[in-house]
Amino acid sequence: MSRSPERTAAVLLAVALMAGSGSAAWADPTVPPDAAPVDAAFTVEDLVFPVEDIVPETESMDGTESESKRGEEITVGLTSDVLFALDRAVLTPQARQRLQRVVAKVRAESAGGAVRIEGHTDDQGGDAYNDTLSLKRAQAVRQALQGRLPDVTFQASGYGERRPKLPNIVEGKPVKENRARNRRVEIVFNAKQ
């Protein structure tokens, strides 16, 4: 389960507060090491943050689909391996079935406004190639969704390899599974209140 940046920051702040709250007392050689510092108390409510900040990303069993919610924004991700053939930007027949579920989700949960389609690649290939491929893939998904959601405004963008979901290389070695999850198209929209 991944953590949101806000939750991670809150946890780190709490650890820093706990570690730093008594440092002056422990730095003093006249205070026994096992004595509790006077200023070490803080209330748990200091760490309360909105529940929507900790909604984890959910992922399909095979890792080809994901969904996350951050505040009012929903992101539905589909791996490119399911949507497209290798190095292509033409949707597969299976992709059209997956996109039909996205259409139903947007119809049921969107608050309106523009829906962003964001294409991503892994780190293989040059920047110019990856930027072009990710944009073409986002445009192919936009075209398919526009045919089913004619009243919705779509914006397509390609980010190439600049926004990886997972590290492509770990300890100097390429990770095939991470690269597969980085090759994706994300559909982002605002949820109804």
C-alpha positions as CSV (number, residue, x, y, z in Angstrom):
1,M,0.0,0.0,0.0
2,S,1.4,3.4,-0.9
3,R,1.1,6.4,1.3
4,S,0.1,9.9,0.2
5,P,2.7,12.6,0.6
6,E,0.6,14.3,3.2
7,R,0.4,11.2,5.4
8,T,4.1,10.6,5.0
9,A,4.8,14.2,6.0
10,A,2.5,13.9,9.0
11,V,4.2,10.7,10.2
12,L,7.6,12.2,9.7
13,L,6.6,15.3,11.6
14,A,5.3,13.2,14.5
15,V,8.5,11.3,14.7
16,A,10.5,14.5,14.6
17,L,8.4,16.0,17.4
18,M,8.8,12.9,19.5
19,A,12.6,12.7,18.9
20,G,13.2,16.4,19.3
21,S,11.0,17.1,22.2
22,G,13.4,15.9,24.8
23,S,16.7,16.3,23.1
24,A,17.7,19.2,25.3
25,A,17.2,17.2,28.5
26,W,19.1,14.2,27.2
27,A,22.0,16.4,26.0
28,D,22.4,17.6,29.6
29,P,24.8,15.3,31.5
30,T,23.2,16.1,34.9
31,V,19.9,14.6,33.8
32,P,19.7,10.8,34.1
33,P,19.3,9.1,30.6
34,D,16.1,7.3,31.7
35,A,14.4,10.5,33.0
36,A,11.4,11.6,31.0
37,P,11.8,15.1,29.6
38,V,9.2,17.6,30.9
39,D,8.2,18.9,27.4
40,A,7.8,15.4,25.8
41,A,4.0,15.3,25.9
42,F,1.8,16.1,23.0
43,T,-1.8,15.1,22.2
44,V,-2.8,12.6,19.6
45,E,-5.2,15.0,18.1
46,D,-2.2,17.0,16.8
47,L,-1.8,14.2,14.2
48,V,-5.4,14.2,12.9
49,F,-5.7,14.7,9.2
50,P,-8.6,14.2,6.7
51,V,-9.4,10.6,6.0
52,E,-9.5,11.2,2.2
53,D,-5.8,11.8,2.3
54,I,-5.1,8.2,3.3
55,V,-7.3,6.4,0.7
56,P,-4.9,3.9,-0.8
57,E,-4.6,3.0,-4.4
58,T,-6.6,-0.1,-5.3
59,E,-5.3,-2.3,-8.0
60,S,-6.7,-5.2,-10.0
61,M,-5.4,-8.7,-9.2
62,D,-3.3,-8.8,-12.4
63,G,-2.0,-5.2,-11.9
64,T,-3.4,-3.9,-15.2
65,E,-5.9,-1.5,-13.6
66,S,-5.7,0.9,-10.7
67,E,-7.8,3.5,-9.0
68,S,-7.0,6.1,-6.5
69,K,-8.7,9.2,-4.9
70,R,-6.9,12.2,-3.7
71,G,-9.2,14.8,-2.2
72,E,-11.9,15.3,-4.9
73,E,-9.8,13.9,-7.7
74,I,-10.2,10.3,-9.0
75,T,-7.5,8.7,-11.1
76,V,-8.2,5.5,-13.1
77,G,-5.1,3.9,-14.5
78,L,-4.9,1.3,-17.2
79,T,-1.5,-0.3,-18.2
80,S,-0.6,0.3,-21.9
81,D,0.1,-3.5,-22.2
82,V,-3.6,-4.0,-22.0
83,L,-4.6,-1.1,-24.2
84,F,-2.0,-1.3,-27.0
85,A,0.4,-3.6,-28.8
86,L,4.1,-3.0,-28.2
87,D,5.2,0.5,-29.5
88,R,1.7,1.1,-31.0
89,A,-1.0,3.7,-30.3
90,V,-4.0,1.8,-31.7
91,L,-6.4,0.4,-29.1
92,T,-6.8,-3.4,-29.0
93,P,-10.3,-5.0,-28.9
94,Q,-9.7,-5.8,-25.2
95,A,-9.0,-2.1,-24.5
96,R,-12.4,-1.1,-25.7
97,Q,-14.0,-3.4,-23.2
98,R,-11.8,-1.9,-20.4
99,L,-12.6,1.6,-21.5
100,Q,-16.4,0.8,-21.3
101,R,-15.9,0.3,-17.6
102,V,-14.2,3.7,-17.4
103,V,-17.1,5.3,-19.3
104,A,-19.5,3.9,-16.7
105,K,-17.4,5.2,-13.9
106,V,-17.1,8.7,-15.3
107,R,-20.9,8.8,-15.9
108,A,-21.6,7.6,-12.4
109,E,-19.0,9.6,-10.4
110,S,-17.8,12.6,-12.3
111,A,-18.8,16.1,-11.0
112,G,-18.4,17.5,-14.5
113,G,-15.6,19.6,-15.9
114,A,-12.7,18.4,-18.1
115,V,-11.5,14.9,-17.9
116,R,-7.7,14.6,-18.3
117,I,-6.2,11.7,-20.2
118,E,-2.5,11.3,-19.3
119,G,-0.2,9.0,-21.2
120,H,3.0,7.6,-19.7
121,T,5.9,5.3,-20.8
122,D,8.7,3.5,-19.1
123,D,12.4,4.5,-19.4
124,Q,13.2,2.5,-22.5
125,G,13.7,4.6,-25.7
126,G,14.6,8.2,-26.2
127,D,12.7,11.1,-24.6
128,A,11.3,12.4,-27.9
129,Y,10.0,8.9,-28.9
130,N,8.5,8.3,-25.5
131,D,6.9,11.8,-25.4
132,T,5.3,11.2,-28.8
133,L,4.2,7.7,-28.0
134,S,2.6,8.7,-24.7
135,L,0.7,11.6,-26.3
136,K,-0.6,9.4,-29.2
137,R,-1.8,6.8,-26.7
138,A,-3.5,9.5,-24.6
139,Q,-5.2,10.8,-27.8
140,A,-6.3,7.3,-28.8
141,V,-8.0,6.8,-25.4
142,R,-9.5,10.3,-25.6
143,Q,-11.0,9.6,-29.0
144,A,-12.5,6.3,-27.8
145,L,-14.0,8.0,-24.7
146,Q,-15.3,11.0,-26.7
147,G,-17.4,8.6,-28.8
148,R,-19.1,7.3,-25.7
149,L,-19.2,10.5,-23.7
150,P,-20.0,13.2,-26.2
151,D,-20.9,15.8,-23.6
152,V,-17.6,15.6,-21.7
153,T,-14.6,17.8,-22.5
154,F,-11.3,15.8,-22.6
155,Q,-7.7,17.0,-22.4
156,A,-4.9,14.6,-23.6
157,S,-1.3,14.9,-22.5
158,G,1.8,12.8,-22.9
159,Y,4.4,12.7,-20.2
160,G,6.8,10.1,-21.6
161,E,8.9,8.6,-18.8
162,R,8.9,11.8,-16.6
163,R,6.2,10.6,-14.1
164,P,7.0,7.0,-13.3
165,K,4.6,5.2,-10.9
166,L,7.5,2.9,-9.7
167,P,11.2,3.0,-10.2
168,N,12.2,1.4,-13.6
169,I,15.6,0.4,-12.2
170,V,16.2,-0.9,-8.7
171,E,19.8,-1.5,-7.4
172,G,21.1,-1.0,-10.9
173,K,18.9,-3.6,-12.5
174,P,15.8,-3.0,-14.7
175,V,12.6,-4.3,-13.1
176,K,10.3,-5.7,-15.8
177,E,7.1,-5.5,-13.6
178,N,7.7,-1.9,-12.7
179,R,8.3,-0.9,-16.3
180,A,5.0,-2.6,-17.2
181,R,3.1,-0.6,-14.6
182,N,4.8,2.7,-15.7
183,R,3.5,2.1,-19.3
184,R,0.0,3.4,-18.6
185,V,-2.8,5.8,-19.5
186,E,-4.5,7.6,-16.6
187,I,-8.0,9.0,-16.7
188,V,-8.4,11.8,-14.1
189,F,-11.6,13.6,-13.1
190,N,-13.3,15.3,-10.2
191,A,-15.7,13.3,-8.2
192,K,-19.2,14.3,-7.2
193,Q,-19.6,15.6,-3.6
